[in-house]
Each structure stands twice: as C-alpha cells, then as structure tokens.
Amino acid sequence: MLANEAKLAQVLLNVLINAAQAIPDGYRHANEVHICTFRRDDNVVISVSDTGVGIADDILDRAFDPFFTTKDAIKGTGLGLSISRQILQQFDGRIDIDSSPGAGTTVEITLPVHTG
C-alpha cells in the first residue's frame, strides 16, 4: 500500500513533539533536533535525533505500548508512538528507537521506496 501524506505527517509530528519535549529547559544553544532523510537499500529513512535526556532501557522496551508515557497527563496520552507504529506497518514500514540516558535519542522511520 502506498503511504498517505496525512498519516505520514501525523507520524512525523508525533516524533518531533517527543523530541522537542525530551529537551530540558535552558541552554538553548546546546539543544538540538536534527532531521535527516536518506535512502538505505530499497528504503527511504527519516531520522530524527535530539539532544534530550534520553530513554532508559526499561522504559525503551515499553515505548510503543499503548497509553505508556513518562510525561504529565497534560503533555501526552501515551498513544503517539503506538499509533505511529501502526500507521507505518500499514505501509510496510517500521519505526526504531536508539537512545541512552543523557545521550539523546534517535528515531528512524523506514518505508519502502515505491518503484511502480
């Protein structure tokens, strides 16, 4: 199935909001969110990296669980990554997270290249 622009926008928005919220207040000059796109084999990859607080392994294992969040109720429902994964799976894609506490996080969104 071909990817849908609105659904891909929803995935990107979820990932970007998470990246922005992971960055602690202060030190504006040291805080960054990087977005990079590239092709890997027969896939297109969108990589979003932040200089935020990072995610501990025990939490990272639950990141895609519905309603799991480390945020206050005002900032999140715990559905963003779960929904994002479901959307990407509809398009034969995936979402992966690489993170370490204190070292930031990188989220990779991978989708097959359409060749038709």
Backbone as XML, in Angstrom:
<?xml version="1.0"?>
<chain id="A" units="angstrom">
  <residue number="1" name="MET">
    <atom name="N" x="0.842" y="-1.174" z="0.000"/>
    <atom name="CA" x="0.000" y="0.000" z="0.000"/>
    <atom name="C" x="0.891" y="1.243" z="0.000"/>
  </residue>
  <residue number="2" name="LEU">
    <atom name="N" x="0.531" y="2.213" z="-0.806"/>
    <atom name="CA" x="1.273" y="3.470" z="-0.838"/>
    <atom name="C" x="1.008" y="4.277" z="0.424"/>
  </residue>
  <residue number="3" name="ALA">
    <atom name="N" x="2.021" y="4.980" z="0.877"/>
    <atom name="CA" x="1.891" y="5.818" z="2.075"/>
    <atom name="C" x="0.952" y="6.984" z="1.810"/>
  </residue>
  <residue number="4" name="ASN">
    <atom name="N" x="0.313" y="7.431" z="2.852"/>
    <atom name="CA" x="-0.649" y="8.520" z="2.805"/>
    <atom name="C" x="-0.019" y="9.758" z="3.440"/>
  </residue>
  <residue number="5" name="GLU">
    <atom name="N" x="-0.073" y="10.887" z="2.732"/>
    <atom name="CA" x="0.581" y="12.112" z="3.197"/>
    <atom name="C" x="0.113" y="12.538" z="4.594"/>
  </residue>
  <residue number="6" name="ALA">
    <atom name="N" x="-1.182" y="12.497" z="4.836"/>
    <atom name="CA" x="-1.720" y="12.933" z="6.130"/>
    <atom name="C" x="-1.253" y="12.018" z="7.260"/>
  </residue>
  <residue number="7" name="LYS">
    <atom name="N" x="-1.225" y="10.718" z="6.997"/>
    <atom name="CA" x="-0.796" y="9.783" z="8.042"/>
    <atom name="C" x="0.703" y="9.895" z="8.310"/>
  </residue>
  <residue number="8" name="LEU">
    <atom name="N" x="1.479" y="10.110" z="7.251"/>
    <atom name="CA" x="2.913" y="10.309" z="7.462"/>
    <atom name="C" x="3.185" y="11.598" z="8.226"/>
  </residue>
  <residue number="9" name="ALA">
    <atom name="N" x="2.392" y="12.625" z="7.958"/>
    <atom name="CA" x="2.520" y="13.878" z="8.706"/>
    <atom name="C" x="2.223" y="13.651" z="10.183"/>
  </residue>
  <residue number="10" name="GLN">
    <atom name="N" x="1.232" y="12.821" z="10.472"/>
    <atom name="CA" x="0.897" y="12.509" z="11.863"/>
    <atom name="C" x="2.074" y="11.804" z="12.547"/>
  </residue>
  <residue number="11" name="VAL">
    <atom name="N" x="2.696" y="10.858" z="11.860"/>
    <atom name="CA" x="3.852" y="10.152" z="12.421"/>
    <atom name="C" x="4.983" y="11.140" z="12.707"/>
  </residue>
  <residue number="12" name="LEU">
    <atom name="N" x="5.311" y="11.969" z="11.728"/>
    <atom name="CA" x="6.400" y="12.941" z="11.906"/>
    <atom name="C" x="6.099" y="13.927" z="13.028"/>
  </residue>
  <residue number="13" name="LEU">
    <atom name="N" x="4.877" y="14.376" z="13.101"/>
    <atom name="CA" x="4.501" y="15.304" z="14.168"/>
    <atom name="C" x="4.678" y="14.645" z="15.534"/>
  </residue>
  <residue number="14" name="ASN">
    <atom name="N" x="4.235" y="13.398" z="15.678"/>
    <atom name="CA" x="4.400" y="12.686" z="16.951"/>
    <atom name="C" x="5.873" y="12.589" z="17.337"/>
  </residue>
  <residue number="15" name="VAL">
    <atom name="N" x="6.709" y="12.217" z="16.383"/>
    <atom name="CA" x="8.136" y="12.047" z="16.665"/>
    <atom name="C" x="8.791" y="13.384" z="16.996"/>
  </residue>
  <residue number="16" name="LEU">
    <atom name="N" x="8.454" y="14.432" z="16.245"/>
    <atom name="CA" x="9.045" y="15.747" z="16.502"/>
    <atom name="C" x="8.611" y="16.325" z="17.845"/>
  </residue>
  <residue number="17" name="ILE">
    <atom name="N" x="7.363" y="16.147" z="18.207"/>
    <atom name="CA" x="6.891" y="16.628" z="19.516"/>
    <atom name="C" x="7.631" y="15.894" z="20.632"/>
  </residue>
  <residue number="18" name="ASN">
    <atom name="N" x="7.776" y="14.580" z="20.490"/>
    <atom name="CA" x="8.523" y="13.821" z="21.502"/>
    <atom name="C" x="9.953" y="14.331" z="21.620"/>
  </residue>
  <residue number="19" name="ALA">
    <atom name="N" x="10.602" y="14.591" z="20.484"/>
    <atom name="CA" x="11.980" y="15.090" z="20.503"/>
    <atom name="C" x="12.058" y="16.437" z="21.212"/>
  </residue>
  <residue number="20" name="ALA">
    <atom name="N" x="11.152" y="17.341" z="20.881"/>
    <atom name="CA" x="11.157" y="18.673" z="21.497"/>
    <atom name="C" x="10.897" y="18.593" z="22.998"/>
  </residue>
  <residue number="21" name="GLN">
    <atom name="N" x="9.980" y="17.726" z="23.403"/>
    <atom name="CA" x="9.654" y="17.620" z="24.824"/>
    <atom name="C" x="10.737" y="16.905" z="25.627"/>
  </residue>
  <residue number="22" name="ALA">
    <atom name="N" x="11.624" y="16.178" z="24.949"/>
    <atom name="CA" x="12.706" y="15.478" z="25.649"/>
    <atom name="C" x="13.853" y="16.407" z="26.012"/>
  </residue>
  <residue number="23" name="ILE">
    <atom name="N" x="13.882" y="17.581" z="25.417"/>
    <atom name="CA" x="14.972" y="18.520" z="25.664"/>
    <atom name="C" x="14.656" y="19.355" z="26.897"/>
  </residue>
  <residue number="24" name="PRO">
    <atom name="N" x="15.552" y="19.365" z="27.873"/>
    <atom name="CA" x="15.290" y="20.136" z="29.089"/>
    <atom name="C" x="15.363" y="21.645" z="28.821"/>
  </residue>
  <residue number="25" name="ASP">
    <atom name="N" x="14.704" y="22.390" z="29.663"/>
    <atom name="CA" x="14.715" y="23.852" z="29.555"/>
    <atom name="C" x="16.126" y="24.393" z="29.798"/>
  </residue>
  <residue number="26" name="GLY">
    <atom name="N" x="16.378" y="25.543" z="29.218"/>
    <atom name="CA" x="17.667" y="26.199" z="29.412"/>
    <atom name="C" x="18.694" y="25.767" z="28.388"/>
  </residue>
  <residue number="27" name="TYR">
    <atom name="N" x="19.802" y="26.486" z="28.349"/>
    <atom name="CA" x="20.912" y="26.176" z="27.443"/>
    <atom name="C" x="20.457" y="26.009" z="25.996"/>
  </residue>
  <residue number="28" name="ARG">
    <atom name="N" x="19.693" y="26.982" z="25.502"/>
    <atom name="CA" x="19.158" y="26.914" z="24.147"/>
    <atom name="C" x="20.212" y="26.599" z="23.106"/>
  </residue>
  <residue number="29" name="HIS">
    <atom name="N" x="21.389" y="27.145" z="23.265"/>
    <atom name="CA" x="22.448" y="26.943" z="22.272"/>
    <atom name="C" x="22.931" y="25.493" z="22.213"/>
  </residue>
  <residue number="30" name="ALA">
    <atom name="N" x="22.716" y="24.704" z="23.260"/>
    <atom name="CA" x="23.182" y="23.321" z="23.302"/>
    <atom name="C" x="22.095" y="22.319" z="22.915"/>
  </residue>
  <residue number="31" name="ASN">
    <atom name="N" x="20.857" y="22.767" z="22.791"/>
    <atom name="CA" x="19.739" y="21.870" z="22.497"/>
    <atom name="C" x="19.459" y="21.835" z="21.009"/>
  </residue>
  <residue number="32" name="GLU">
    <atom name="N" x="19.332" y="20.630" z="20.464"/>
    <atom name="CA" x="19.120" y="20.494" z="19.031"/>
    <atom name="C" x="18.188" y="19.342" z="18.712"/>
  </residue>
  <residue number="33" name="VAL">
    <atom name="N" x="17.471" y="19.489" z="17.594"/>
    <atom name="CA" x="16.727" y="18.401" z="16.968"/>
    <atom name="C" x="17.194" y="18.378" z="15.519"/>
  </residue>
  <residue number="34" name="HIS">
    <atom name="N" x="17.668" y="17.235" z="15.068"/>
    <atom name="CA" x="18.152" y="17.075" z="13.688"/>
    <atom name="C" x="17.208" y="16.156" z="12.932"/>
  </residue>
  <residue number="35" name="ILE">
    <atom name="N" x="16.884" y="16.540" z="11.705"/>
    <atom name="CA" x="16.075" y="15.702" z="10.822"/>
    <atom name="C" x="16.909" y="15.426" z="9.580"/>
  </residue>
  <residue number="36" name="CYS">
    <atom name="N" x="16.993" y="14.166" z="9.229"/>
    <atom name="CA" x="17.797" y="13.761" z="8.083"/>
    <atom name="C" x="17.017" y="12.707" z="7.299"/>
  </residue>
  <residue number="37" name="THR">
    <atom name="N" x="17.043" y="12.814" z="5.988"/>
    <atom name="CA" x="16.425" y="11.794" z="5.153"/>
    <atom name="C" x="17.487" y="11.200" z="4.242"/>
  </residue>
  <residue number="38" name="PHE">
    <atom name="N" x="17.391" y="9.913" z="3.993"/>
    <atom name="CA" x="18.344" y="9.244" z="3.117"/>
    <atom name="C" x="17.757" y="7.917" z="2.649"/>
  </residue>
  <residue number="39" name="ARG">
    <atom name="N" x="18.413" y="7.342" z="1.676"/>
    <atom name="CA" x="17.975" y="6.052" z="1.154"/>
    <atom name="C" x="18.926" y="4.974" z="1.653"/>
  </residue>
  <residue number="40" name="ARG">
    <atom name="N" x="18.367" y="3.885" z="2.148"/>
    <atom name="CA" x="19.136" y="2.723" z="2.596"/>
    <atom name="C" x="18.568" y="1.511" z="1.857"/>
  </residue>
  <residue number="41" name="ASP">
    <atom name="N" x="19.339" y="0.974" z="0.949"/>
    <atom name="CA" x="18.893" y="-0.143" z="0.123"/>
    <atom name="C" x="17.609" y="0.247" z="-0.619"/>
  </residue>
  <residue number="42" name="ASP">
    <atom name="N" x="16.533" y="-0.507" z="-0.418"/>
    <atom name="CA" x="15.268" y="-0.221" z="-1.093"/>
    <atom name="C" x="14.294" y="0.530" z="-0.183"/>
  </residue>
  <residue number="43" name="ASN">
    <atom name="N" x="14.828" y="1.288" z="0.756"/>
    <atom name="CA" x="14.001" y="2.020" z="1.712"/>
    <atom name="C" x="14.399" y="3.481" z="1.778"/>
  </residue>
  <residue number="44" name="VAL">
    <atom name="N" x="13.446" y="4.307" z="2.142"/>
    <atom name="CA" x="13.732" y="5.694" z="2.484"/>
    <atom name="C" x="13.658" y="5.777" z="4.003"/>
  </residue>
  <residue number="45" name="VAL">
    <atom name="N" x="14.595" y="6.505" z="4.594"/>
    <atom name="CA" x="14.675" y="6.617" z="6.050"/>
    <atom name="C" x="14.585" y="8.082" z="6.435"/>
  </residue>
  <residue number="46" name="ILE">
    <atom name="N" x="13.751" y="8.354" z="7.430"/>
    <atom name="CA" x="13.674" y="9.675" z="8.049"/>
    <atom name="C" x="14.206" y="9.500" z="9.464"/>
  </residue>
  <residue number="47" name="SER">
    <atom name="N" x="15.298" y="10.187" z="9.757"/>
    <atom name="CA" x="15.930" y="10.068" z="11.061"/>
    <atom name="C" x="15.727" y="11.378" z="11.828"/>
  </residue>
  <residue number="48" name="VAL">
    <atom name="N" x="15.224" y="11.265" z="13.054"/>
    <atom name="CA" x="15.018" y="12.428" z="13.926"/>
    <atom name="C" x="15.833" y="12.189" z="15.192"/>
  </residue>
  <residue number="49" name="SER">
    <atom name="N" x="16.827" y="13.059" z="15.424"/>
    <atom name="CA" x="17.691" y="12.938" z="16.603"/>
    <atom name="C" x="17.547" y="14.173" z="17.474"/>
  </residue>
  <residue number="50" name="ASP">
    <atom name="N" x="17.624" y="13.958" z="18.772"/>
    <atom name="CA" x="17.570" y="15.089" z="19.701"/>
    <atom name="C" x="18.696" y="14.986" z="20.712"/>
  </residue>
  <residue number="51" name="THR">
    <atom name="N" x="18.975" y="16.098" z="21.353"/>
    <atom name="CA" x="19.993" y="16.145" z="22.406"/>
    <atom name="C" x="19.341" y="16.126" z="23.777"/>
  </residue>
  <residue number="52" name="GLY">
    <atom name="N" x="18.195" y="15.477" z="23.865"/>
    <atom name="CA" x="17.422" y="15.434" z="25.105"/>
    <atom name="C" x="17.990" y="14.497" z="26.141"/>
  </residue>
  <residue number="53" name="VAL">
    <atom name="N" x="17.159" y="14.171" z="27.099"/>
    <atom name="CA" x="17.584" y="13.404" z="28.269"/>
    <atom name="C" x="17.811" y="11.928" z="27.978"/>
  </residue>
  <residue number="54" name="GLY">
    <atom name="N" x="17.335" y="11.433" z="26.850"/>
    <atom name="CA" x="17.495" y="10.018" z="26.525"/>
    <atom name="C" x="16.470" y="9.163" z="27.243"/>
  </residue>
  <residue number="55" name="ILE">
    <atom name="N" x="16.480" y="7.875" z="26.916"/>
    <atom name="CA" x="15.482" y="6.944" z="27.451"/>
    <atom name="C" x="16.207" y="5.730" z="28.025"/>
  </residue>
  <residue number="56" name="ALA">
    <atom name="N" x="15.872" y="5.371" z="29.257"/>
    <atom name="CA" x="16.454" y="4.186" z="29.894"/>
    <atom name="C" x="15.931" y="2.920" z="29.213"/>
  </residue>
  <residue number="57" name="ASP">
    <atom name="N" x="16.737" y="1.860" z="29.236"/>
    <atom name="CA" x="16.376" y="0.608" z="28.563"/>
    <atom name="C" x="15.032" y="0.043" z="29.015"/>
  </residue>
  <residue number="58" name="ASP">
    <atom name="N" x="14.758" y="0.078" z="30.325"/>
    <atom name="CA" x="13.494" y="-0.499" z="30.814"/>
    <atom name="C" x="12.281" y="0.280" z="30.307"/>
  </residue>
  <residue number="59" name="ILE">
    <atom name="N" x="12.448" y="1.561" z="30.064"/>
    <atom name="CA" x="11.368" y="2.382" z="29.509"/>
    <atom name="C" x="11.312" y="2.221" z="27.997"/>
  </residue>
  <residue number="60" name="LEU">
    <atom name="N" x="12.466" y="2.120" z="27.369"/>
    <atom name="CA" x="12.536" y="1.971" z="25.918"/>
    <atom name="C" x="11.782" y="0.725" z="25.453"/>
  </residue>
  <residue number="61" name="ASP">
    <atom name="N" x="11.838" y="-0.332" z="26.238"/>
    <atom name="CA" x="11.122" y="-1.564" z="25.910"/>
    <atom name="C" x="9.612" y="-1.363" z="25.856"/>
  </residue>
  <residue number="62" name="ARG">
    <atom name="N" x="9.117" y="-0.345" z="26.526"/>
    <atom name="CA" x="7.667" y="-0.096" z="26.596"/>
    <atom name="C" x="7.229" y="1.090" z="25.746"/>
  </residue>
  <residue number="63" name="ALA">
    <atom name="N" x="8.133" y="1.720" z="25.035"/>
    <atom name="CA" x="7.846" y="2.966" z="24.326"/>
    <atom name="C" x="6.670" y="2.872" z="23.358"/>
  </residue>
  <residue number="64" name="PHE">
    <atom name="N" x="6.439" y="1.700" z="22.767"/>
    <atom name="CA" x="5.359" y="1.546" z="21.793"/>
    <atom name="C" x="4.078" y="0.973" z="22.403"/>
  </residue>
  <residue number="65" name="ASP">
    <atom name="N" x="4.085" y="0.731" z="23.708"/>
    <atom name="CA" x="2.875" y="0.228" z="24.373"/>
    <atom name="C" x="1.809" y="1.319" z="24.409"/>
  </residue>
  <residue number="66" name="PRO">
    <atom name="N" x="0.576" y="0.989" z="24.034"/>
    <atom name="CA" x="-0.500" y="1.992" z="24.104"/>
    <atom name="C" x="-0.669" y="2.518" z="25.532"/>
  </residue>
  <residue number="67" name="PHE">
    <atom name="N" x="-0.818" y="3.796" z="25.653"/>
    <atom name="CA" x="-1.061" y="4.516" z="26.906"/>
    <atom name="C" x="0.150" y="4.565" z="27.834"/>
  </residue>
  <residue number="68" name="PHE">
    <atom name="N" x="1.306" y="4.098" z="27.407"/>
    <atom name="CA" x="2.508" y="4.231" z="28.231"/>
    <atom name="C" x="3.145" y="5.580" z="27.945"/>
  </residue>
  <residue number="69" name="THR">
    <atom name="N" x="3.375" y="6.337" z="28.997"/>
    <atom name="CA" x="4.014" y="7.642" z="28.853"/>
    <atom name="C" x="4.833" y="7.960" z="30.092"/>
  </residue>
  <residue number="70" name="THR">
    <atom name="N" x="5.853" y="8.756" z="29.904"/>
    <atom name="CA" x="6.630" y="9.263" z="31.031"/>
    <atom name="C" x="6.312" y="10.732" z="31.261"/>
  </residue>
  <residue number="71" name="LYS">
    <atom name="N" x="5.380" y="11.247" z="30.471"/>
    <atom name="CA" x="5.021" y="12.673" z="30.532"/>
    <atom name="C" x="3.826" y="12.894" z="31.460"/>
  </residue>
  <residue number="72" name="ASP">
    <atom name="N" x="3.663" y="14.147" z="31.860"/>
    <atom name="CA" x="2.465" y="14.527" z="32.602"/>
    <atom name="C" x="1.245" y="14.343" z="31.709"/>
  </residue>
  <residue number="73" name="ALA">
    <atom name="N" x="0.088" y="14.153" z="32.313"/>
    <atom name="CA" x="-1.147" y="13.955" z="31.552"/>
    <atom name="C" x="-1.434" y="15.117" z="30.607"/>
  </residue>
  <residue number="74" name="ILE">
    <atom name="N" x="-0.984" y="16.303" z="30.961"/>
    <atom name="CA" x="-1.206" y="17.481" z="30.116"/>
    <atom name="C" x="-0.385" y="17.387" z="28.832"/>
  </residue>
  <residue number="75" name="LYS">
    <atom name="N" x="0.796" y="16.768" z="28.886"/>
    <atom name="CA" x="1.695" y="16.729" z="27.742"/>
    <atom name="C" x="1.526" y="15.504" z="26.851"/>
  </residue>
  <residue number="76" name="GLY">
    <atom name="N" x="0.912" y="14.443" z="27.339"/>
    <atom name="CA" x="0.832" y="13.259" z="26.491"/>
    <atom name="C" x="-0.136" y="12.211" z="26.993"/>
  </residue>
  <residue number="77" name="THR">
    <atom name="N" x="-0.619" y="11.408" z="26.037"/>
    <atom name="CA" x="-1.557" y="10.324" z="26.354"/>
    <atom name="C" x="-0.889" y="8.965" z="26.298"/>
  </residue>
  <residue number="78" name="GLY">
    <atom name="N" x="0.314" y="8.897" z="25.722"/>
    <atom name="CA" x="0.977" y="7.615" z="25.552"/>
    <atom name="C" x="0.502" y="6.869" z="24.319"/>
  </residue>
  <residue number="79" name="LEU">
    <atom name="N" x="-0.097" y="7.576" z="23.388"/>
    <atom name="CA" x="-0.594" y="6.933" z="22.171"/>
    <atom name="C" x="0.218" y="7.275" z="20.923"/>
  </residue>
  <residue number="80" name="GLY">
    <atom name="N" x="1.021" y="8.320" z="20.964"/>
    <atom name="CA" x="1.715" y="8.798" z="19.773"/>
    <atom name="C" x="2.580" y="7.753" z="19.098"/>
  </residue>
  <residue number="81" name="LEU">
    <atom name="N" x="3.463" y="7.115" z="19.839"/>
    <atom name="CA" x="4.355" y="6.127" z="19.233"/>
    <atom name="C" x="3.617" y="4.850" z="18.857"/>
  </residue>
  <residue number="82" name="SER">
    <atom name="N" x="2.644" y="4.464" z="19.655"/>
    <atom name="CA" x="1.845" y="3.279" z="19.337"/>
    <atom name="C" x="1.092" y="3.468" z="18.021"/>
  </residue>
  <residue number="83" name="ILE">
    <atom name="N" x="0.442" y="4.604" z="17.877"/>
    <atom name="CA" x="-0.289" y="4.915" z="16.646"/>
    <atom name="C" x="0.681" y="5.051" z="15.473"/>
  </residue>
  <residue number="84" name="SER">
    <atom name="N" x="1.819" y="5.684" z="15.706"/>
    <atom name="CA" x="2.812" y="5.844" z="14.648"/>
    <atom name="C" x="3.277" y="4.494" z="14.123"/>
  </residue>
  <residue number="85" name="ARG">
    <atom name="N" x="3.535" y="3.574" z="15.019"/>
    <atom name="CA" x="3.951" y="2.237" z="14.591"/>
    <atom name="C" x="2.862" y="1.557" z="13.763"/>
  </residue>
  <residue number="86" name="GLN">
    <atom name="N" x="1.618" y="1.665" z="14.203"/>
    <atom name="CA" x="0.504" y="1.064" z="13.457"/>
    <atom name="C" x="0.394" y="1.660" z="12.055"/>
  </residue>
  <residue number="87" name="ILE">
    <atom name="N" x="0.513" y="2.973" z="11.964"/>
    <atom name="CA" x="0.432" y="3.642" z="10.659"/>
    <atom name="C" x="1.542" y="3.141" z="9.737"/>
  </residue>
  <residue number="88" name="LEU">
    <atom name="N" x="2.760" y="3.096" z="10.227"/>
    <atom name="CA" x="3.890" y="2.684" z="9.405"/>
    <atom name="C" x="3.776" y="1.224" z="8.977"/>
  </residue>
  <residue number="89" name="GLN">
    <atom name="N" x="3.256" y="0.380" z="9.845"/>
    <atom name="CA" x="3.071" y="-1.022" z="9.486"/>
    <atom name="C" x="2.072" y="-1.171" z="8.338"/>
  </residue>
  <residue number="90" name="GLN">
    <atom name="N" x="1.080" y="-0.285" z="8.263"/>
    <atom name="CA" x="0.126" y="-0.313" z="7.154"/>
    <atom name="C" x="0.833" y="-0.114" z="5.819"/>
  </residue>
  <residue number="91" name="PHE">
    <atom name="N" x="1.951" y="0.595" z="5.825"/>
    <atom name="CA" x="2.689" y="0.912" z="4.613"/>
    <atom name="C" x="3.968" y="0.072" z="4.496"/>
  </residue>
  <residue number="92" name="ASP">
    <atom name="N" x="4.001" y="-1.061" z="5.199"/>
    <atom name="CA" x="5.166" y="-1.959" z="5.214"/>
    <atom name="C" x="6.418" y="-1.262" z="5.723"/>
  </residue>
  <residue number="93" name="GLY">
    <atom name="N" x="6.233" y="-0.302" z="6.609"/>
    <atom name="CA" x="7.348" y="0.421" z="7.196"/>
    <atom name="C" x="7.550" y="0.037" z="8.647"/>
  </residue>
  <residue number="94" name="ARG">
    <atom name="N" x="8.485" y="0.723" z="9.270"/>
    <atom name="CA" x="8.744" y="0.469" z="10.691"/>
    <atom name="C" x="9.295" y="1.733" z="11.343"/>
  </residue>
  <residue number="95" name="ILE">
    <atom name="N" x="9.338" y="1.694" z="12.667"/>
    <atom name="CA" x="9.904" y="2.782" z="13.444"/>
    <atom name="C" x="10.805" y="2.158" z="14.504"/>
  </residue>
  <residue number="96" name="ASP">
    <atom name="N" x="12.022" y="2.669" z="14.612"/>
    <atom name="CA" x="13.002" y="2.154" z="15.564"/>
    <atom name="C" x="13.547" y="3.298" z="16.404"/>
  </residue>
  <residue number="97" name="ILE">
    <atom name="N" x="13.885" y="2.987" z="17.644"/>
    <atom name="CA" x="14.412" y="3.993" z="18.563"/>
    <atom name="C" x="15.759" y="3.534" z="19.100"/>
  </residue>
  <residue number="98" name="ASP">
    <atom name="N" x="16.732" y="4.438" z="19.076"/>
    <atom name="CA" x="18.039" y="4.211" z="19.681"/>
    <atom name="C" x="18.252" y="5.338" z="20.684"/>
  </residue>
  <residue number="99" name="SER">
    <atom name="N" x="18.468" y="4.975" z="21.937"/>
    <atom name="CA" x="18.580" y="6.003" z="22.963"/>
    <atom name="C" x="19.404" y="5.517" z="24.147"/>
  </residue>
  <residue number="100" name="SER">
    <atom name="N" x="20.014" y="6.478" z="24.824"/>
    <atom name="CA" x="20.738" y="6.227" z="26.063"/>
    <atom name="C" x="20.494" y="7.401" z="26.994"/>
  </residue>
  <residue number="101" name="PRO">
    <atom name="N" x="20.290" y="7.127" z="28.272"/>
    <atom name="CA" x="20.102" y="8.230" z="29.211"/>
    <atom name="C" x="21.263" y="9.219" z="29.153"/>
  </residue>
  <residue number="102" name="GLY">
    <atom name="N" x="20.932" y="10.500" z="29.044"/>
    <atom name="CA" x="21.926" y="11.563" z="28.994"/>
    <atom name="C" x="22.570" y="11.766" z="27.631"/>
  </residue>
  <residue number="103" name="ALA">
    <atom name="N" x="22.232" y="10.912" z="26.653"/>
    <atom name="CA" x="22.901" y="10.996" z="25.345"/>
    <atom name="C" x="21.922" y="11.272" z="24.202"/>
  </residue>
  <residue number="104" name="GLY">
    <atom name="N" x="20.676" y="11.569" z="24.504"/>
    <atom name="CA" x="19.710" y="11.875" z="23.460"/>
    <atom name="C" x="19.101" y="10.643" z="22.841"/>
  </residue>
  <residue number="105" name="THR">
    <atom name="N" x="18.296" y="10.867" z="21.826"/>
    <atom name="CA" x="17.530" y="9.801" z="21.188"/>
    <atom name="C" x="17.519" y="10.004" z="19.684"/>
  </residue>
  <residue number="106" name="THR">
    <atom name="N" x="17.551" y="8.895" z="18.964"/>
    <atom name="CA" x="17.358" y="8.914" z="17.517"/>
    <atom name="C" x="16.219" y="7.976" z="17.173"/>
  </residue>
  <residue number="107" name="VAL">
    <atom name="N" x="15.262" y="8.494" z="16.429"/>
    <atom name="CA" x="14.136" y="7.702" z="15.945"/>
    <atom name="C" x="14.278" y="7.592" z="14.434"/>
  </residue>
  <residue number="108" name="GLU">
    <atom name="N" x="14.222" y="6.362" z="13.922"/>
    <atom name="CA" x="14.279" y="6.151" z="12.479"/>
    <atom name="C" x="12.951" y="5.607" z="11.980"/>
  </residue>
  <residue number="109" name="ILE">
    <atom name="N" x="12.417" y="6.298" z="11.000"/>
    <atom name="CA" x="11.195" y="5.898" z="10.315"/>
    <atom name="C" x="11.648" y="5.331" z="8.970"/>
  </residue>
  <residue number="110" name="THR">
    <atom name="N" x="11.310" y="4.088" z="8.694"/>
    <atom name="CA" x="11.758" y="3.436" z="7.480"/>
    <atom name="C" x="10.556" y="2.987" z="6.659"/>
  </residue>
  <residue number="111" name="LEU">
    <atom name="N" x="10.574" y="3.354" z="5.383"/>
    <atom name="CA" x="9.497" y="2.988" z="4.460"/>
    <atom name="C" x="10.101" y="2.475" z="3.165"/>
  </residue>
  <residue number="112" name="PRO">
    <atom name="N" x="9.443" y="1.481" z="2.544"/>
    <atom name="CA" x="9.950" y="1.005" z="1.264"/>
    <atom name="C" x="9.779" y="2.066" z="0.177"/>
  </residue>
  <residue number="113" name="VAL">
    <atom name="N" x="10.754" y="2.108" z="-0.737"/>
    <atom name="CA" x="10.673" y="3.024" z="-1.878"/>
    <atom name="C" x="9.667" y="2.457" z="-2.868"/>
  </residue>
  <residue number="114" name="HIS">
    <atom name="N" x="8.789" y="3.313" z="-3.348"/>
    <atom name="CA" x="7.822" y="2.902" z="-4.368"/>
    <atom name="C" x="8.498" y="2.942" z="-5.737"/>
  </residue>
  <residue number="115" name="THR">
    <atom name="N" x="8.416" y="1.851" z="-6.451"/>
    <atom name="CA" x="9.087" y="1.778" z="-7.745"/>
    <atom name="C" x="8.106" y="1.614" z="-8.915"/>
  </residue>
  <residue number="116" name="GLY">
    <atom name="N" x="6.808" y="1.752" z="-8.656"/>
    <atom name="CA" x="5.807" y="1.485" z="-9.696"/>
    <atom name="C" x="5.612" y="2.571" z="-10.677"/>
  </residue>
</chain>
